[in-house]
Amino acid sequence: MLLELALENFVLFEKVSFGLSDGLTVLTGETGAGKSLLLRALKLILGARADLQQIRTGAKQAMVQAVFDVSFEVRDKLENMGISCDEELVIRRTVPRTGKGRIYINGAIVSLQDLRRIVSGLVSLAGQHEYQQLLHRQRHGPWLDRFSGLEHEVDQINSLYQEIKVLQANLQGAVDAREAAAVEEDRLRQEAEEIDRIAPRPGEEEGLEQKLKVLKAAEALRTLGDNCYRILYADKGSIQERLAICRQDLKRMAELDSILGKTANELNSVIYQAEEVALTLRDYIHGLPTDLSQLEQIEERIYALRQLKRRCGPTTEDVLDHRNDIEIKLAALCENEDRIEELHKRLEEKEKKLISRALELSKKRRQGAKRLSEAIKAELFDLKLAKTDFLIDVEAAARPIASDVGPRGLDRVQFLFSPNIGFPLRPLASIASGGELSRVMLALRAALAKQTGIETIVFDEIDAGIGGEVAEKVGFKLKALSSFGQVVTITHFPQIAARGDHHIALEKVAEGDKTAIVIRKVAGNQRLEELTRMLGGDRETAKAYAGELLK
C-alpha cells in the first residue's frame, strides 16, 4: 500500500507531501490544477524515465519520494538484493539539471532496471493507456489467466516452450553442421584413401633415394667393384696371391726368430680381411641390379611420397599422425549423427509434453473464461450497462501440433462486446466507446479484485465519457473495489468524489511572479465546499445536492 508521496521542485510543485490510507481516496481540483502531474511523479517511482522538463523553473533538481507498506514477498526480494527492509519501503528519485539522476531504495542506490523489478505489482495505474490496452487482444489472455489463477501454469508452459526453442536451435545447428560435415567427411575419406593407397613408412623416402642413387650408378659400381675384386683376389698375381707368398716367407722367418711370430699373425689377419673384402665385393657386384626399369618406379614412388607430405606433412610422421586424426574426426562425425538422433528424441518428448500441458491449460482457460465473462457482465450491470453483452472467446486449433503452441500456450483469447441488445458480439476495438471502455476496465478490475485482491490501483479518467447517473454507479463500484485494497482515483464528478473515504484537493495558486500547486486534505465542511465547487451552477442548490451526496 502507498503510504506517502512527497515532491520537491517537481514541475509546479515546490515542496509538498501527503499521506494516503487504505480504502478509496479521491483526488479533485480544477482542470490544470496538477492532478496529472501527480501521476507523472508516481510513474517516476514506478520506473518511468526522467525528463529535465520535470524540474521546476529555477531549481537545480527535482525529487520524488514514495513510502510503501510492503508484503513479505517484496521484503524477501529486497533482502536478496542486499537491501534492508523492515516494514516500509522508501523509494526516492532525483532528477538533476546536470549529471545523472539517482534512484534510492531504503537509502541504497539502485539501477532503473532494479527499481522496476522491485515495484512490479506494488501499484497499478489505470488510465487511458490501460483502457486502450483493452483494444489489444494480446493483453486479454494475461487478464484471463490472472483471474483464473493460471499464471503458474503459463510460466511452466513458457519455460517448456523456451527449452524447446533451445533444443530446436541446437538441433538445427547439429543438422547444419552435418550438412557442412558431409563435405568435410568426403574430403577426409579421400585423404584417408590416398594415404592408405600410398601407405608411407617412416624413413622410406631416404631409403628410396639411396636406392635410386645406386641404380643410376650401377654400371660404374660394377666396373669399379670388379676391378677391385680382380686386383684383390681373382687375377693372377693378385694381392691375395702375393700376400700368401709373404705369409710363407714370414712364417719361415718366425721359425728362425720367434720375435716375428706376432707380426706373422698380424699378416694372417690382413690376408683374411683382404679375402673378406674381395668376397664382399664379389657378392655386391652380383647383387647390383641389372634391370633399370625399377628406376622409373622408384622415382614415381618418391614423387608420390613428396606430394603426400606437401599436403599432409611436412614429414612422413606428420602424414601418419594426420591419418590418425582423420579417424578421430570421422568418429566425431558419427557422434554428431548420434547427437542429432538424441536431440530429435528429446525434442519429440518435450513437444508432446508441451501440447499436453497446453491442452490442459486451454481447458482451464475455457472454464475461467465462462466465469470471468459472467463476473464482468454482472459488474457492467451495476455500471448502467445492463443492455450490453460481454464474452471472452478462447480459440485454439482442434488438433494442435507443437508449432501451434506459443510461450503462453495454444489459445487466442479475445474480449467480445455488444453495446446493445440485438447487436452481435464483436471485438471491443470495433464498437466500444471511450465511456464504455473505462467501465469495462473497471468491471474487469472489480472481477479480478474479488478473485485475487489488489495492492494499490490508481484510476485516471475513469469518468471520461459518462454522465452524472453513471458516475454515481462508478463511484459505488470504486468504493466496493476499495474493500479489496487501496484505490486512488482522479475525478471531476462529485458523485464519485462523494464516495471517497479520503479526499485530497489540488489547487494552483500564484505567489508573486511564481505559480505553485498546493495539496490539502479536505473533510467536513471543506469537503462539502469542494463538492459544491465541482457541481457548479446555483451555489445553494449545488450545496444542498452536495450535502445529499455526502450523506
C-alpha angles and dihedrals in degrees: 000000000000107000104174142004123197129183131188124187090344108154102295096352111098100182122334137148132176137176128235130206137196121277123046119334118188125201117203138171143126119299107280093021091124105266092130090049089060088056091050089052091049090049088057089055089050094053107274116151116263124244128203088224086071091070114098114247111270095015125115096219144358125230132198123184133181132185121207135188100221138198128247090259092059092046089051090050090051093048090052087056091050095252117132117228127171107173108320131061115209117195119186129178128188124199110195124190090230127034130012124317120244132225118204126190112188087337096309119116112237138175125256089250091054090048092054091049092052099045094044106125096009097099132012120202114209111190139125090300092058093040087056089052086070085071092059112078093203087073094052096072096056091050091051091047092050091051092046094046091240099129092105091052090048090052089052092051091046090051091050090045091054091048089053091049089054091047091049091050091048091047092048089049090051092048091048088048089051091053090049089043092054089068090043091048092054090050093048093048091049090051091047092050091049093049091046091047093051092036098193119205127207111266091008096121093052090052092049092049090053091047090049090051091052092047092053091049097039096114094047091046091050093050095046093043094048091050091051091046092052094046091048101040124344107055125078108264091022122165088258091058094046092047089052089055091049090050091055091049093046090048091057090047091052089052088056094042118022092201087079093058092095092049090050090054091049090053089051088055091050090050092052091047092049090050091049092050090049093050091045089053090049092053091044091053092048089050096052111114117256095182107079092184087094088069093077093044092053092047090051091048092051090048091051092049092049093049090050092051090048090058101035105013153027086200134025088246089056090052091053091046089051089053089055090048089054090058090051092048093048089051089051090053089055089050089054089057089052089049091052090052091048092048090050090052094048091045092052091050092049093046092051089050091047093051091047093051092043090054091050090049091048091054091051091046092055090051091047091046091059092050094045092046091054092044092052092046089053091050091047089052088058089049095058094262095112093134094055126091129215132191135172109218117206111193126183140157112279094224104021127199125201094267089060091064119087131186090282097041135257103313134101104204121198135174112229122197138187115194095198141025111273094024115117120245110262137169112288091239092065102050117009120107124218092259091048092048093054091049092047088053091049090049090049091049091049092050092048092047092054089052103038107008123229138248107207125335125186118200120202122186091357085147096054113132098005135111133234096268092050090045089060089055091047090051090051091050092049090050090051091047091054090065087073095050146318115323125187121184135182110214144169093195119094088203088065096037091054090062093060122115087205128026126202122183127198124205133182113222133182118227110186107301093345134082122213138173120232125199124206137173112235127206139154113002091358089061091048089052092049093051089047090053090049092051094050122181120083106011098217093047091045092048092051091050091046089054091051090050092052091051 
